[in-house]
Amino acid sequence: MNVRRLIPTAAVAGAVTLGLVTLSACGGTSGAAGKSADGKLSVVASFYPMQYLAEQIGGDHVSVSTLTAPGVEPHDLELKPRQIGELGDADYILYLKGIQPAVDEAIKQAGVKNTVDAATLTTLEDHGTAVGHDHGHGAEEPGHEGESPEEHAEHGHEEGHEEGHEEGHGHESEAGLDPHIWLDPVKYAEVAKGVGASLEKADPDNAADYKKNTDVLVKKLGDLDTAFKDGLKNTSTKTFITTHSAFGYLAERYGLDQEGISGLDPESEPSPARMKELQEIAAKDKVSTVFFETLASDKTAKTLAKDTGLKTDVLDPLEGITDKSQGDDYIEVMQSNLAALKKALGAK
């Protein structure tokens, strides 16, 4: 894992301490969710996939801010004391534990009652650099077997403040589990249902609207899932190569084989042996394209493509929307990802 990404817990805790003056003044640990001056629920999202859920489900009843500005690689985020302090002013926090160590620690310290960890709303799996369509799905989280997304939301809230933060998680979640759940529309829909249920509880006066907005979003994600299933069911090859092993859930969902140049960290350097192995895989599996992403360097992808005579294209892990994104929001970028995969895999 890229060493510069490993933010020591002590350093984060020091920054958190600087922000505690604001936290103590705002009373962020109060029981019921309050409202901002405009009457809206103040929501803080950790990065874009969480922001999108909050905006789509919250609608006109929420005011959403994000800790990760557009164009910033989320895993590199270092919070300023001002941002840490403002966390305590939030009525509701939505984040994904394991993606951003600095955010995990600051949220733990903020102690806002309505804090939801999206990782507790679905089942995480262990993916490496290679994910095949014949791999089985991970076992359900102990203690959560058979739960609905709403029950997951309840337990996620209860457990969110109890779990400790382990130093050096970098880009991996607990025990090396893959956190990129939003790239599977089905898992993302599970998370959406849990977020909707938690917003209903945080702001019961507007529960009916949150439920309606959740249903609309889940329908959109269901349509996206159908488009991926139909678009990728008959292809010349099932293998794709990407610089960032972010697409493990997507690969398993749609029967594909992901071969990552690096692991879950998008900027870790591959070994010469891995590059040689990928050249052999590309030849054997008739791979046509090496994918790179918009928020990280494309140097390694271009090097491999040049050595193997392959093309390059963008496969966006949707960790942020910028002017380089192939779409204005989650749905549009995922549709662009589908088009890129269909072209690279020779969809018929």
C-alpha positions as CSV (number, residue, x, y, z in Angstrom):
1,M,0.0,0.0,0.0
2,N,1.2,3.5,-0.8
3,V,2.9,4.7,2.3
4,R,1.9,8.3,1.9
5,R,-1.7,7.4,2.2
6,L,-1.2,5.9,5.7
7,I,-2.2,8.8,8.0
8,P,-1.1,8.0,11.6
9,T,-3.9,7.9,14.0
10,A,-2.0,10.1,16.4
11,A,-1.7,12.9,13.8
12,V,-5.4,12.6,13.0
13,A,-6.3,12.7,16.7
14,G,-4.2,15.8,17.1
15,A,-6.2,17.5,14.4
16,V,-9.4,16.3,16.0
17,T,-8.3,17.9,19.3
18,L,-7.9,21.2,17.5
19,G,-11.5,21.0,16.4
20,L,-13.0,20.1,19.7
21,V,-13.5,23.7,20.7
22,T,-16.2,24.0,18.0
23,L,-17.6,20.6,18.9
24,S,-18.2,21.5,22.5
25,A,-19.8,24.7,21.6
26,C,-22.3,23.3,19.2
27,G,-23.5,20.4,21.2
28,G,-23.3,17.9,18.4
29,T,-24.1,14.9,20.6
30,S,-27.7,16.0,21.4
31,G,-30.4,13.4,21.1
32,A,-32.8,14.4,18.3
33,A,-31.7,15.9,15.0
34,G,-32.2,19.6,14.9
35,K,-32.6,21.8,11.9
36,S,-30.5,24.6,10.4
37,A,-31.8,28.2,10.1
38,D,-33.5,27.4,6.8
39,G,-35.4,24.5,8.4
40,K,-33.4,21.8,6.5
41,L,-31.5,18.9,8.0
42,S,-27.8,19.6,7.9
43,V,-26.1,16.6,6.3
44,V,-22.4,16.0,6.0
45,A,-21.3,13.4,3.5
46,S,-17.7,12.0,3.4
47,F,-17.3,11.8,-0.4
48,Y,-19.3,11.8,-3.6
49,P,-21.1,8.4,-3.5
50,M,-22.4,9.3,0.0
51,Q,-23.2,12.9,-1.2
52,Y,-25.3,11.5,-4.1
53,L,-27.3,9.3,-1.8
54,A,-28.0,12.1,0.7
55,E,-29.0,14.5,-2.1
56,Q,-31.3,12.1,-3.9
57,I,-33.0,10.7,-0.8
58,G,-33.0,13.9,1.2
59,G,-34.3,16.1,-1.6
60,D,-35.6,19.5,-0.5
61,H,-35.5,18.6,3.2
62,V,-31.7,18.5,3.5
63,S,-28.7,20.7,3.0
64,V,-25.8,18.5,2.0
65,S,-22.1,19.4,2.3
66,T,-19.2,17.1,1.5
67,L,-15.8,16.8,3.2
68,T,-14.1,15.9,-0.1
69,A,-14.0,18.7,-2.7
70,P,-14.5,17.8,-6.4
71,G,-11.2,16.7,-8.0
72,V,-9.6,15.6,-4.7
73,E,-8.7,11.9,-4.5
74,P,-10.7,10.8,-1.5
75,H,-8.1,8.5,0.0
76,D,-5.6,11.4,0.2
77,L,-8.0,13.7,2.1
78,E,-6.5,15.4,5.1
79,L,-9.1,17.3,7.1
80,K,-8.5,20.9,8.3
81,P,-9.4,21.7,11.9
82,R,-12.3,23.9,10.7
83,Q,-13.8,20.9,8.8
84,I,-13.4,18.7,11.9
85,G,-15.1,21.3,14.0
86,E,-18.0,21.7,11.6
87,L,-18.7,17.9,11.8
88,G,-20.1,18.5,15.2
89,D,-22.6,21.0,13.8
90,A,-24.2,18.4,11.5
91,D,-27.6,16.9,12.2
92,Y,-26.7,13.8,10.2
93,I,-23.4,12.3,8.9
94,L,-23.1,9.7,6.2
95,Y,-19.7,8.1,5.5
96,L,-18.1,4.8,4.4
97,K,-15.7,3.5,6.9
98,G,-12.3,2.3,5.6
99,I,-12.0,4.7,2.7
100,Q,-10.7,7.7,4.5
101,P,-8.9,7.1,7.8
102,A,-8.8,10.9,8.7
103,V,-12.6,11.0,8.2
104,D,-13.2,7.9,10.2
105,E,-11.3,9.2,13.2
106,A,-12.9,12.7,13.1
107,I,-16.4,11.3,12.9
108,K,-15.8,9.0,15.8
109,Q,-14.7,11.9,17.9
110,A,-17.6,14.2,16.8
111,G,-20.1,11.9,18.4
112,V,-23.1,13.1,16.3
113,K,-26.1,10.8,17.1
114,N,-27.3,10.4,13.6
115,T,-24.1,9.0,12.1
116,V,-24.5,6.3,9.5
117,D,-21.6,4.1,8.2
118,A,-22.7,2.8,4.7
119,A,-20.5,-0.2,5.1
120,T,-22.9,-1.6,7.7
121,L,-25.9,-1.4,5.3
122,T,-24.7,-4.2,3.0
123,T,-22.2,-7.1,3.1
124,L,-18.6,-6.3,2.2
125,E,-16.4,-8.8,0.4
126,D,-12.6,-9.5,0.2
127,H,-11.3,-8.6,-3.3
128,G,-7.7,-8.5,-4.4
129,T,-6.1,-7.4,-7.7
130,A,-8.0,-10.2,-9.6
131,V,-11.7,-10.9,-9.3
132,G,-13.3,-13.6,-11.3
133,H,-16.9,-14.3,-12.1
134,D,-16.7,-17.7,-10.5
135,H,-15.7,-16.3,-7.1
136,G,-18.3,-16.8,-4.4
137,H,-19.8,-13.9,-2.5
138,G,-18.5,-13.2,1.0
139,A,-20.2,-14.4,4.1
140,E,-22.7,-12.2,5.8
141,E,-21.4,-10.0,8.6
142,P,-21.6,-11.8,11.9
143,G,-24.6,-10.8,13.9
144,H,-26.4,-9.4,10.8
145,E,-27.5,-12.6,9.0
146,G,-30.8,-12.2,7.3
147,E,-31.3,-8.6,8.2
148,S,-33.1,-6.1,6.0
149,P,-31.3,-2.9,5.0
150,E,-33.4,-1.0,7.5
151,E,-32.2,-3.3,10.3
152,H,-28.7,-3.0,9.0
153,A,-29.1,0.8,9.3
154,E,-30.2,0.4,12.9
155,H,-27.2,-1.7,13.8
156,G,-24.8,0.4,11.8
157,H,-25.9,3.4,13.9
158,E,-25.6,1.5,17.1
159,E,-22.2,0.1,16.3
160,G,-20.7,3.1,14.5
161,H,-19.3,4.7,17.6
162,E,-18.2,1.5,19.2
163,E,-15.7,0.3,16.6
164,G,-12.1,1.4,17.1
165,H,-10.0,2.8,14.3
166,E,-6.9,0.8,13.3
167,E,-3.9,2.8,12.2
168,G,-2.8,2.2,8.6
169,H,-6.1,1.2,6.9
170,G,-5.3,3.3,3.9
171,H,-7.6,2.3,1.0
172,E,-8.8,-0.9,2.6
173,S,-11.7,-1.5,4.9
174,E,-11.8,-3.7,8.0
175,A,-9.7,-6.8,7.6
176,G,-8.9,-6.0,3.9
177,L,-12.5,-5.9,2.8
178,D,-13.2,-4.1,-0.4
179,P,-15.2,-0.8,0.3
180,H,-16.2,0.0,-3.3
181,I,-19.8,-1.1,-2.8
182,W,-21.3,1.8,-4.8
183,L,-20.0,0.4,-8.1
184,D,-22.5,-2.4,-7.8
185,P,-25.9,-0.9,-8.4
186,V,-27.6,-3.7,-6.4
187,K,-25.4,-3.2,-3.3
188,Y,-25.7,0.6,-3.7
189,A,-29.5,0.1,-3.7
190,E,-29.2,-1.8,-0.5
191,V,-27.3,1.1,1.0
192,A,-29.8,3.6,-0.3
193,K,-32.6,1.7,1.5
194,G,-30.7,1.8,4.8
195,V,-29.9,5.5,4.3
196,G,-33.6,6.2,3.6
197,A,-34.6,4.4,6.8
198,S,-32.1,6.3,8.9
199,L,-33.2,9.7,7.5
200,E,-36.8,8.8,8.3
201,K,-35.8,8.1,11.9
202,A,-33.6,11.3,12.1
203,D,-36.4,13.5,10.7
204,P,-39.7,11.8,11.2
205,D,-41.7,14.8,10.1
206,N,-40.5,14.2,6.5
207,A,-40.4,10.4,6.6
208,A,-43.0,10.0,3.8
209,D,-40.9,12.1,1.4
210,Y,-37.7,10.2,2.3
211,K,-39.5,6.9,1.7
212,K,-40.8,8.2,-1.7
213,N,-37.4,9.5,-2.7
214,T,-35.7,6.2,-1.7
215,D,-38.1,4.2,-3.8
216,V,-37.4,6.5,-6.8
217,L,-33.7,6.1,-6.4
218,V,-33.9,2.3,-5.9
219,K,-35.9,2.1,-9.2
220,K,-33.2,4.0,-11.0
221,L,-30.6,1.7,-9.7
222,G,-32.7,-1.3,-10.6
223,D,-32.9,0.0,-14.2
224,L,-29.1,0.6,-14.2
225,D,-28.6,-3.0,-13.0
226,T,-30.8,-4.3,-15.8
227,A,-28.8,-2.3,-18.4
228,F,-25.5,-3.8,-17.1
229,K,-26.9,-7.3,-17.1
230,D,-28.3,-7.0,-20.6
231,G,-25.3,-5.1,-22.0
232,L,-22.7,-7.5,-20.7
233,K,-24.3,-10.9,-21.0
234,N,-22.8,-11.7,-24.4
235,T,-19.3,-10.4,-24.9
236,S,-16.2,-11.6,-26.8
237,T,-14.1,-11.6,-23.6
238,K,-15.0,-11.4,-19.9
239,T,-11.6,-9.9,-18.8
240,F,-10.8,-6.3,-18.3
241,I,-7.6,-4.7,-17.0
242,T,-7.8,-1.5,-14.8
243,T,-5.2,0.5,-12.9
244,H,-7.4,0.6,-9.8
245,S,-8.9,-2.6,-8.5
246,A,-12.1,-0.8,-7.6
247,F,-14.5,-2.9,-9.7
248,G,-14.6,-6.2,-7.8
249,Y,-18.3,-6.0,-6.9
250,L,-19.2,-5.0,-10.4
251,A,-17.1,-7.8,-11.9
252,E,-18.8,-10.4,-9.7
253,R,-22.3,-9.0,-10.3
254,Y,-22.0,-9.2,-14.1
255,G,-19.8,-12.3,-14.6
256,L,-16.6,-10.5,-15.5
257,D,-12.9,-10.9,-14.6
258,Q,-11.2,-7.9,-13.2
259,E,-7.4,-7.8,-13.4
260,G,-6.0,-4.8,-11.5
261,I,-2.6,-3.4,-12.3
262,S,-2.4,-2.4,-8.6
263,G,-4.5,-3.4,-5.7
264,L,-7.2,-1.4,-3.9
265,D,-4.9,1.6,-3.7
266,P,-5.1,3.3,-7.1
267,E,-1.5,4.7,-6.9
268,S,0.4,1.8,-5.6
269,E,3.2,0.7,-8.0
270,P,2.9,-2.8,-9.6
271,S,5.8,-5.1,-9.6
272,P,7.6,-6.1,-12.8
273,A,6.3,-9.6,-12.3
274,R,2.7,-8.3,-12.1
275,M,3.2,-6.3,-15.3
276,K,4.5,-9.4,-17.1
277,E,1.6,-11.5,-15.8
278,L,-0.8,-8.9,-17.1
279,Q,0.8,-9.0,-20.6
280,E,0.2,-12.7,-20.6
281,I,-3.4,-12.4,-19.5
282,A,-4.1,-9.7,-22.1
283,A,-2.8,-12.0,-24.9
284,K,-4.6,-15.1,-23.6
285,D,-7.9,-13.5,-22.9
286,K,-8.0,-11.2,-25.9
287,V,-8.0,-8.1,-23.8
288,S,-8.3,-4.9,-26.0
289,T,-8.2,-2.1,-23.5
290,V,-6.4,-1.0,-20.3
291,F,-8.6,1.2,-18.2
292,F,-7.5,4.2,-16.1
293,E,-9.4,6.6,-13.9
294,T,-9.9,10.3,-13.9
295,L,-8.6,11.2,-10.4
296,A,-5.3,9.3,-10.5
297,S,-2.3,9.1,-12.8
298,D,-2.7,7.2,-16.1
299,K,1.1,6.6,-16.4
300,T,1.0,2.9,-15.5
301,A,-2.0,2.2,-17.8
302,K,-0.3,3.8,-20.7
303,T,3.0,2.0,-20.1
304,L,1.2,-1.4,-20.1
305,A,-0.9,-0.5,-23.1
306,K,2.2,0.5,-25.0
307,D,4.0,-2.7,-24.1
308,T,1.1,-4.8,-25.2
309,G,-0.3,-2.8,-28.1
310,L,-3.6,-2.2,-26.3
311,K,-5.8,0.9,-26.3
312,T,-6.6,2.9,-23.2
313,D,-9.9,4.2,-22.0
314,V,-11.6,5.6,-18.8
315,L,-13.4,3.4,-16.3
316,D,-14.5,5.8,-13.6
317,P,-14.6,4.5,-10.0
318,L,-16.9,7.5,-9.2
319,E,-15.1,8.7,-6.2
320,G,-15.7,12.3,-7.3
321,I,-17.4,14.3,-10.1
322,T,-15.2,16.8,-12.0
323,D,-15.3,18.5,-15.4
324,K,-13.4,15.4,-16.7
325,S,-16.1,13.0,-15.7
326,Q,-18.1,11.3,-18.4
327,G,-21.4,12.5,-17.0
328,D,-22.9,14.9,-14.5
329,D,-23.9,12.4,-11.8
330,Y,-23.7,8.8,-10.6
331,I,-26.2,7.4,-13.1
332,E,-24.7,9.2,-16.1
333,V,-21.1,8.2,-15.2
334,M,-22.2,4.5,-14.6
335,Q,-23.9,4.6,-18.0
336,S,-20.6,5.8,-19.5
337,N,-18.7,3.0,-17.7
338,L,-21.1,0.5,-19.2
339,A,-20.6,1.9,-22.7
340,A,-16.8,1.7,-22.2
341,L,-17.0,-1.9,-20.9
342,K,-19.3,-3.0,-23.8
343,K,-16.8,-1.6,-26.3
344,A,-13.7,-3.0,-24.6
345,L,-15.2,-6.5,-24.1
346,G,-16.8,-6.8,-27.6
347,A,-20.4,-6.8,-26.5
348,K,-22.7,-8.3,-29.2
